[in-house]
Amino acid sequence: MVGANGFMRLQPLERARVAMAVLLDGGDAPLYLLNDGVRGQQLREAADELLSMELDIRFPFVGTMLRLALEEAS
């Protein structure tokens, strides 16, 4: 499995944004996240990391990471 080190280094709300983008937009997520004027490159790279995972691993992993990021942010 490909690592998600860049994704895990993001702040909780950034992880939540990336996770939501990957879950909702799939392969288009990196392009949308790149539009962030401040951290677009890091967000795109994190989305690419998640998208490189096998599909049967990606969905449960990203869903869990979204839940944990939201819990951490609240």
N, C-alpha and C positions, 0 to 999 in steps of 0.2 A: 504494500500500500504506500502511496506517495504521502509524504508528511504534510502537515498543515502548520508548520512553524510560523510562517508569516501571518497567517490568519490568527493564530493564538496570541501573537504579539500586539494585535490591535486592541484598542480600548473597547469596553463592553458594547457600547452603542454602535461602534463601527463594525464589530463582529456581528451584531444583530442586523445591521444594514446589508452586509455582505451575504449573510445567511439567507435573508429574505429575498434578496436579488437572485441568488442561485436557485432557491426553491421556486420562485415565481417566473423568472426569466430564462433560466437554464443557460444555454450557451451565449445568450446575448448579454448576460449580467456584466461581464467585464467591460463591454462598450458603454453601458449605462453608468457604471461606477466610475469610469475614467473621466466623466464629465464633472466630477467633484473638483472644484477649483483649488482646494487645499491639499487633499490627500488622495486624489484620484489614482495616481500611479500605484500606491500601496494597496488601495482597495481593489484595483484591477488585478494585481498580482495575487492577492488573497483569494479572489474569486477563481482565478486560473488554477490555483492550488486545489481548491475544492472540486472544480470541474474535472481535474485530472484523475479523481478517484473513480473506481468502478461504480456504476450506477447503483448496484444493490447495497453498496456500503455508503455511498454519498448521501442518499436520502435520510436514513436513520441518523447518520453522524451529524449532518447539517441541522436536522430538526432538533437533535439534542443540544447542539451548540447554540442554536437560537434560543432555546428555553433557558439554558444556563446564562447566556449573555444578558437576557432580559431580567433574570433573577438578580444577577450581579449589579445591574444598572439601577435597580429599584431600591 
